[in-house]
Amino acid sequence: MNKKICVVGLGYIGLPTAAMLANCGYDVVGVDTNKEVLDNLNKGKIIIEEPYLDDLVKKVVINKKLIGLNTPCEADIFIIAVPTPINENKRADMRYVINATNSIVSYVKKGDIVILESTSPVGTTTEIIKPILEKTDLEIGKDIYVGYCPERVLPGKILKELVENHRVVGGINEESAIKIAKIYKSFVKGHIYTTDTKTAEMTKLVENTFRDVNIALSNELLKICDNININVWDVIEYSNKHPRVNLLNPGPGVGGHCLAVDPWFLVESSPNLSNIIKLSRITNDSMPSYMFYSVEKLIKNTNKKITILGITYKPDVDDIRESPIIELIKILKENNYEISIYDPYVKNYPGIENNLMKCVQGSELLIIGVNHNVFKDINYEKVLKAMEGNLILDTRNSLDKEELEKIGFVYKLIGSK
Ligand SMILES: NC(=O)c1ccc[n+]([C@@H]2O[C@H](COP(=O)([O-])OP(=O)(O)OC[C@H]3O[C@@H](n4cnc5c(N)ncnc54)[C@H](O)[C@@H]3O)[C@@H](O)[C@H]2O)c1
């Protein structure tokens, strides 16, 4: 094999993909604009939390199968995995994709393959990537093979899911799709479905939208159950006993770089037709305010101190992008609550405290923002002694009510009586 691959963007998606391909025998050059990423990579280190990734990266860097550079270089295959955030108007910000594609143009030669992995609005491959690559004067689909291959991995299980998940490859033509599928077959054990680029782009957006809409329904049910004094968790558990019902968990909102972002790409493309999608986004975005309302029912602010346990958007990861708990903290601070934050996964967030006991000292209320597994092992008896009050608000249904009440906490689970 010994083909050379250039992966542009070495974040949560690009770096594991680069390492996996390097481990399969490809010579991989990873490109990033962030010096810290490159400095660490070339020492065989990573700056993100992802199980087993550090070992894999170390191995392929030592074996000289993966190196980090700050600009692209000649290669046989180019993979683009840069961010695709939304701007303040909830529209796709495609600048990273445009810059990354422009950065490879002078290195792309006849016979090369270019793959976009970034989750993107429908039409990106044909309307953004293709016109930029046409600057090479090579014929797209004949001289250069181009396609879109979205990523579906779950942070925290990325290396496992990279191998096991099924994938969809959209080619700009059939030949491109087949060539791209062949590359992924080097490490993917799941099935690889080939289609056109727009279908693949739409499929990725639909997957995340499905989950966002499902969670929005559960969040709306939580509010309704609160209103009529029913435990939403019981209702969801029993409803899910129906063989064709599968409600996801309600919570303090939806975060991350995917679910909180991607449905907006569909709204942007068809604003008058995407009513449910838009309303779901608004519903999920309303949850931090609703959490604030739950806090106010427990304690009225007289400059009270609240400790937040966990600020990431999901458990056991270090990613705080679009985290609803960050939004809740903002609202609480605006309402003059004193906030202390403990999250063993997050290193660089303003005010984060790495000593739990110091963090809870004098607190009136403990909010479980995220259900990190390590929070189950906390000595809550000790925590209670350090606190001023004895309240816990669990936004994730993650702790044992009876145990906590036994030691003297007043435990409140969102959406329960
Ligand atoms: N994180 C996930 O769980 C996940 C899952 C599926 C799909 N995706 C999608 O994958 C894409 C990448 O997401 P991510 O989470 O890896 O993002 P990330 O922010 O973790 O990483 C992106 C990297 O790209 C680098 N970068 C930006 N512009 C660059 C350029 N012009 N040249 C070289 N490097 C550049 C950044 O410095 C950063 O290190 C997004 O479209 C995202 O929606 C992410």
PDBQT file of the ligand as one rigid body, heavy atoms in Angstrom, charges set to zero:
ROOT
HETATM    1  N1  LIG A 501     -16.451  15.896  17.669  1.00  0.00    +0.000 N 
HETATM    2  C1  LIG A 501     -17.350  15.015  17.275  1.00  0.00    +0.000 C 
HETATM    3  O1  LIG A 501     -17.833  14.220  18.067  1.00  0.00    +0.000 OA
HETATM    4  C2  LIG A 501     -17.791  14.937  15.835  1.00  0.00    +0.000 A 
HETATM    5  C3  LIG A 501     -18.533  13.811  15.413  1.00  0.00    +0.000 A 
HETATM    6  C4  LIG A 501     -18.903  13.719  14.083  1.00  0.00    +0.000 A 
HETATM    7  C5  LIG A 501     -18.579  14.745  13.202  1.00  0.00    +0.000 A 
HETATM    8  N2  LIG A 501     -17.879  15.837  13.638  1.00  0.00    +0.000 N 
HETATM    9  C6  LIG A 501     -17.545  16.877  12.677  1.00  0.00    +0.000 C 
HETATM   10  O2  LIG A 501     -16.166  16.789  12.341  1.00  0.00    +0.000 OA
HETATM   11  C7  LIG A 501     -15.648  18.102  12.069  1.00  0.00    +0.000 C 
HETATM   12  C8  LIG A 501     -14.446  18.355  12.957  1.00  0.00    +0.000 C 
HETATM   13  O3  LIG A 501     -14.886  18.361  14.290  1.00  0.00    +0.000 OA
HETATM   14  P1  LIG A 501     -13.880  18.205  15.509  1.00  0.00    +0.000 P 
HETATM   15  O4  LIG A 501     -14.721  17.934  16.696  1.00  0.00    +0.000 OA
HETATM   16  O5  LIG A 501     -12.789  17.283  15.145  1.00  0.00    +0.000 OA
HETATM   17  O6  LIG A 501     -13.307  19.697  15.579  1.00  0.00    +0.000 OA
HETATM   18  P2  LIG A 501     -12.053  20.196  16.456  1.00  0.00    +0.000 P 
HETATM   19  O7  LIG A 501     -12.278  21.636  16.709  1.00  0.00    +0.000 OA
HETATM   20  O8  LIG A 501     -11.811  19.258  17.587  1.00  0.00    +0.000 OA
HETATM   21  O9  LIG A 501     -10.806  20.034  15.459  1.00  0.00    +0.000 OA
HETATM   22  C9  LIG A 501     -10.656  20.752  14.291  1.00  0.00    +0.000 C 
HETATM   23  C10 LIG A 501      -9.174  21.038  14.108  1.00  0.00    +0.000 C 
HETATM   24  O10 LIG A 501      -9.019  21.691  12.848  1.00  0.00    +0.000 OA
HETATM   25  C11 LIG A 501      -7.984  22.667  12.980  1.00  0.00    +0.000 C 
HETATM   26  N3  LIG A 501      -8.116  23.593  11.860  1.00  0.00    +0.000 N 
HETATM   27  C12 LIG A 501      -9.013  24.575  11.664  1.00  0.00    +0.000 A 
HETATM   28  N4  LIG A 501      -8.806  25.166  10.465  1.00  0.00    +0.000 NA
HETATM   29  C13 LIG A 501      -7.762  24.534   9.903  1.00  0.00    +0.000 A 
HETATM   30  C14 LIG A 501      -7.088  24.667   8.663  1.00  0.00    +0.000 A 
HETATM   31  N5  LIG A 501      -7.459  25.572   7.759  1.00  0.00    +0.000 N 
HETATM   32  N6  LIG A 501      -6.042  23.864   8.414  1.00  0.00    +0.000 NA
HETATM   33  C15 LIG A 501      -5.634  22.937   9.314  1.00  0.00    +0.000 A 
HETATM   34  N7  LIG A 501      -6.258  22.752  10.507  1.00  0.00    +0.000 NA
HETATM   35  C16 LIG A 501      -7.298  23.536  10.779  1.00  0.00    +0.000 A 
HETATM   36  C17 LIG A 501      -8.218  23.244  14.351  1.00  0.00    +0.000 C 
HETATM   37  O11 LIG A 501      -7.045  23.881  14.845  1.00  0.00    +0.000 OA
HETATM   38  C18 LIG A 501      -8.591  22.002  15.155  1.00  0.00    +0.000 C 
HETATM   39  O12 LIG A 501      -7.464  21.403  15.768  1.00  0.00    +0.000 OA
HETATM   40  C19 LIG A 501     -16.804  19.069  12.298  1.00  0.00    +0.000 C 
HETATM   41  O13 LIG A 501     -17.444  19.334  11.099  1.00  0.00    +0.000 OA
HETATM   42  C20 LIG A 501     -17.730  18.284  13.203  1.00  0.00    +0.000 C 
HETATM   43  O14 LIG A 501     -19.073  18.693  13.101  1.00  0.00    +0.000 OA
HETATM   44  C21 LIG A 501     -17.463  15.932  14.936  1.00  0.00    +0.000 A 
ENDROOT
TORSDOF 0
